[in-house]
């Protein structure tokens, strides 16, 4: 009995050390981002030689305030993350679940050994429609799908189709991606799956999914365009004569913003349903809090970490006012003091 408790304690300490290391790396990265943004802003101001002062546009001021809010809330976010980690470990111990080395266990979870045979494909035939920045974001979202898939006991069968050309070149920047447990296929999805088994997921469809069908393969459009090609996936599905449908978000969720979900959001929602969650719980566990999602059935509000990649990539607006420069500099100093 003592040996079991000792192993459990060692496992928790190992996991905590991994989480701490990751947190430190993230903190270092954030600090570098903050310092780089501050230096860029100071350089831009210095080029003006103080001879002319221009007011910020509403858009620039909005971006600046958004970035400032994100920096100010960093320590509170880290505190919440540590508290959530502590609660997860306590819950695992209470349930008698192992708390040892996570990485070792993840290697044992594979699609081949999974009891879940639900197929989901990400269609990457749109790489010519995306600039390099958006293509990189698309690849990051695929990596998040993979990360989520390997963290459940029974992962879905994940395919990435039309994986060639620019898409493959960008993915090559991810070290070791060829060892990922994903079916990377250069072929078009219609050349891999029977036409009658394909269901293309698109928010423009009038068909609503009420439950997942293991005999179907659900296709997610691998396109990051910020509404530059709105309705493209739906029109292509109609043109090719394949089935299409949308998630039942209107039936379960009230949202304060547009009902636009990223590739990994859609994938993780489907993944949650396959693990036994209700549609509402799966939506609320994935949709970021900034979207103001509330469950229609239970009235529950989501409490998802709001640290989106989009917010982390925000660059401080170009400004040429001394007051803004001082604000940025003071933010950097307070950040340094907080890290010391």
N, C-alpha and C positions, 0 to 999 in steps of 0.2 A: 504493500500500500504506500509506504514512504517512497519507494522507488518510482511509482507511478506519478505521485505528486511532484517529485523532483524533476521527472522528465517533462511533465506539463509545464512546470515553472520555467525550465530551460527553454522549452518551445516558445513560451510567451515572450521570454527575454530576447530570443532570436528574432521573433517577428517584430517586437518593439524596436530592436536595434535596426532592422531593415527599414521600418517605417521612419525612424529617426534619421537614418542616413539619407533616405529619399527626400525627407522634409528639408534637411540641410542643403541638399543639392538644389532643390527648388528655391530655397531662400537665397542661395548664392546667385542663381540665375535671375531671380527677381531683382536683387540688388544691382546686378550688372545692368539690367534693363533700365532701372531707375536712374543709375548714374549716367548711362549712355544718353538717355532722353534729356537729362538735365544739362549735360555738356553740349548736346546739339542745340538746345534752346539758348544757352548762354552764347554759343558761337554765332547763332543767327542774330541775336540781339547786338552783339559786339560789332557785326558788320555794318550796322546802321550808324555807328559812331555817335549815337545819342543826338543826332541832328534832327530826327523826325520821329514822331510817335503816331502809330496807327492803332486804332481800336480793333479788338478781336471781333470777328464775325460771330453770329449766334452759334454757328456750327462749331467753330474753333473753341468757343467758350464752353460749349456743351461737352466736347471731347476732353478739355482740360479738367472740368469739374468731375467728369466720370473717372478719369485717371486718378485724380486727387482722392476721390472717395474710395477707390480700390486700394490705394496705398495706405490710407488712414485705417482701413478695416483689416489690414493684413494680420496684425497680432490677434485680433478677435477671431478671425477665420482659423488661424492656427490653433487657438485655444479650443474652438469647437471641434476641430478635426481630432485633437488629442482626446477630448472627452468622448467622441464617438468611437474612437479606437478602444478606449478603456471599456466602454459599454459592450462593444462587440466581443472583446476578450472575456469579459465576465459572463456574457450570455453563452459563449461557447463552453466555458468551464462548467456552467450550471447544467448545460445540456449534455455534458460528457463528451463533447466533440474535441478532436485533437487540435492542439494549438502549436504544433511544432513548425518545422521549416516549410513555409508555403511553397517555395520554388520546387522543392522535391516532390510535393504532392501534385503540383500543377503538371509536371512531366508525365504523371500517371493518368491524367485526364485527356483523352483523345477522342476525336470524332468517330474513329473506327470502333472504339470500345463503348461508345455512348448508346444508351437505350433510346435516345431521341433520334428519329430518322427524318425529322422535318428539314426540308431543304430550303435554303435561302440563297439567292444569287445576287451579286452586285454587278450591274451592267456597266462596264467601263468603255463603252463604244463612243463616248462623248468627249474624249480627250482633245480632239481638234477644236471643240467649242469652248475650251477653257484656257485662260492665260496660265502661265506657269504658277503664279501665286495660288490660284483657285485649284489647280491640279494638285499642288502640294497639300492644300487643305483637304482635298478629297482623299488623298493617300493617308493622311493623318486619321481621318474618320474611319477608314478601313482598318487601320491598326487598332483603333479603339474597339471596333467590332470583334476583332481577334482577341483582344485583351479580355473583353467581357465574356466571350464564348468559352475561354479556357478556365474561367473562374466559377463555372457551374459544374455540378457533378455529371450532368448529361448535356453536353454541348450540342447545338444544332449542326447540321451539315452545311458549312459555309463555302460557297463558291464565289470566285471573282472571275468573270468572263470577259472576253475581248482584252485580255491582259497582254498587251504588246505595245510596241512603239513608245510614245512619250510616257505613257502610264508606267510601263515597266522600267523606263530609265529613271523616273522620279522615285519609284519604289526601291530601286537599287541603292538609294542613299540610306535606306534602313538596313543596318548591319544584321546579317543573319536571317533576312526575311524568307529565304528559300527553305529554311528549316521550320517555318511556321506551319501549324496544322490547319492549312487552308488549301482548298482545291483551286490553284491558279490555272486558268485555262485560257489559251490564246484564241480559242474558237468563240464565235458568237453564241449567245445562250440558246437560240433556236436551233443551232446545230448540235447542241448537247442534250437538250430535253425535248420530249415529244410536245408538240404544239398544244395538245389538249390538256397537258399538265401544267402549263404556264399561267400564272396570274401576275400581271404587272401592277405594282402598287403605285397609285397616283392619286393625289388629293382631288383632282378634277373629275374622277370617276363618280358615277351615280350609284355604283354598287358598293355595299358596305359589308365588310367581313364581320361575321358574328362569332365564328370559331375557326381555328386553324385546321386545315385538312392535310394530313400527312402524305396524301397521294399527290398533292400539288407542290410546285416549286414557286415560291414568292420572289419576284424580281424587284430589286430596288435600283432606281436609276442612279448611277454614279456620276452625278452632275452637281457641281457647286457653281452657281451662276448668279445668285442673289436676284432671282426673278428676271434675269436677262432673257431667258428662254422659257417663259411661263407656258405651261400646257404642252410642252414638247413631248414628254413621255406618254401622256394620254393620247395625243394625236398619232404618235408612232404605233402605239398599241392598237388603236382603231384601224390604222392603215394596214397593219400586218394581220389583222383579224384574230388577235389573241385576247384572252380574257383579261379584264382589268378590275381593280377594286381599290377601296380606300379603307384606312383603319377607322374604327367606330369612335373617333374622338368626340364627335358632336353628341353622341349618345351618353357619354360618361363624363366629359370634362367641359367646364366653362373656362375660357381664357380671356385675359385682358388684352392680349396682343394677337398678331396674326398666327394662324395655326400652321406655321411652317416648321418642319422638323428636319434635322440633319440626317445623314445616312446612318450614323451610329445611334441616333435617337430611335429611329424606326426599328433598327435591328435589335436594340436592347429591349424595346417594348415587346416585340415578338418573342424574344428570348425569355422575358419575364412570364409571358403567358404559358410558354411550354414548361416552365418550372412549377406551374400551379397557381400563379397569381391571377387575380381577376383583371379584367381590362382596366378598370379604374385604378387599382393599386399599381399596375404596371405603368400606366401613364404617369401617375403621380411620382413614382420612384425614379422616373427618367427625365421628365420635362423640367428644365431649370426654373428655379423660383422666380426669376426675373420676369417670366411670362405670365405670372399670376394665375396659375392653373388651380381650379377648385373642383373637387369631385361632385357631380350632380347627384349621385346616389347617397353618399355619406356626408357630403359637405366638407370633407377633409381638404386642407390646403397642403400643397407639396412643400417639402423642406429639403430640397436638393441643393447641394453646394452650388453656388452661383458663379464659381470661378471658371467661366467659359474661356475657350481659346481665343474667341473674338475679343474679349475684354483684355486679355493679357497682351494681345498684339496691338492694342491701341497706342498710337504715337502721340506724344504731346503736340498740340497745335503750334504752328509757327506764330509767335507773338513778338511784338517789339515795344512792350511797355515794361518799365522798370519794376512796377508792382508785381506783375506776373512773374518776372524773372526772380524776384526775391522770394515769392511764394514757392516756386519750384526748388530754389536753393534751400529754403528752410525745410521743405519736405524731405530733401535728400539728407540733410543733417539729422533730422529727427529719426529717419530710417537707419542711419549709421549708428546713432546712439542706442536705438532699440536692439541692433544686432550685437553691439559690443558687450 
